[in-house]
Amino acid sequence: MPGILILGYGNTLRSDDALGIHAAHELQNFYCDDAGVRVLATSQLMVELAEDVSEAQLALFVDAAEGGPPGRIFIECLAPEAQAVRFTHHCPPRTLLAAARHLYGRAPEAMSITMAGSSFEVGMGLSSEVQISLPRLLDDVKKIVADWRLKAAAAEAAPSEGRESELLQH
């Protein structure tokens, strides 16, 4: 079971909306030999992904955002939140986290990493502003993964250190 799940999503026929897909492909290449990270590229988030989400310790949702200067990156911690869903096969990240908790008994820590796009019109390829900023987004995701791993390793080591000192005192 991978500790980290990265979900990159978007519409590849809508210019900058494809950002999550492009990011996921780059991250798949970067983490291809890392069994602790699973990267999925998908056109939309669906409740069918709830099991994958529930199995992760950390879920990262990578997508394009409307609003803000093109290329600006937004990072937000997410908590499960049931929301009304307009389409049967599309659900926002918070709703997918709530579905994971409801259906499988747990939801991981989660973050949304989005970048403001320039164009969401029908078209292939990312705008120049988003292309230029994509490496920065990828670096942000890699830093989040590395920081989370350090935090998890410290948390794992802390209880064992406490037990060792208790044993020495007895």
Sequence and secondary structure as in RCSB ss.txt:
>XXXX:A:sequence
MPGILILGYGNTLRSDDALGIHAAHELQNFYCDDAGVRVLATSQLMVELAEDVSEAQLALFVDAAEGGPPGRIFI
ECLAPEAQAVRFTHHCPPRTLLAAARHLYGRAPEAMSITMAGSSFEVGMGLSSEVQISLPRLLDDVKKIVADWRL
KAAAAEAAPSEGRESELLQH
>XXXX:A:secstr
  SEEEEEE  TTBGGGGHHHHHHHHHHHHTTT TTEEEEEESS  GGGHHHHHH SEEEEEEEESSSSTT EEE
EEE       SSTT   HHHHHHHHHHHHS   EEEEEEEE S  SSBSS  HHHHHHHHHHHHHHHHHHHHHHH
HHHHHHHHHHHHHHHHHHH 
